[in-house]
Structures are given as structure tokens and as C-alpha cells.
Amino acid sequence: MEAEGIVKVSTKGQIVIPRDVRNTFGIVPGGKLLVAVDNDEILLRKVEELSLGELSKRLSRHAERKKVDIDALVDEAIRWARK
């Protein structure tokens, strides 16, 4: 993994993604990012780039670790995606 810089978290929990990173990945205002937690890492990924299989794997792993109802998680993800 390559470090692109250090960002500061605002009082509202917001961060600014560096311009070079936004340009490289085509992140535009209003675009959506998936926020995932993997052990002690916070990962951001453009929603458009996730395959359904990858999303399913990530949700399943998270559900197993946290003992979460996977059906409820899927329903929540569908509601979010429809916004």
C-alpha cells in the first residue's frame, strides 16, 4: 500500500481526499465511496468499482466477525444504494 499524505479529520468527522488521489480515481463531488473496516485499517473504495462478488465477500467477512445478521446488512446496503 502506498501512502499519499496525511489528512486531518474535522470536528464533523470529515476528511479531504488529496486532489491527485481524486483525479487518479475519478472521484467527483457527489460520488459515493464505500467505507470498510478490515482489522485495524479503514479502507475507502469507489462504489462503482466494486463487483457484486467482492461486496458480498466483504459483507460476509464482516458479518462473521461481528456476528451480524447478514440479511439485515444487505437490506441496509440496498436502502443506502437507492438514495
Buried (B, 14 or more C-beta within 10 A) or exposed (E): EEEEEEEEEEEEEEEEBEEEBBEEBEBEEEEEBBEBEEEEEEEEBBEEEBEEEEBEEBBEEBBEEEEBEEEEBBEEEEEEEEE
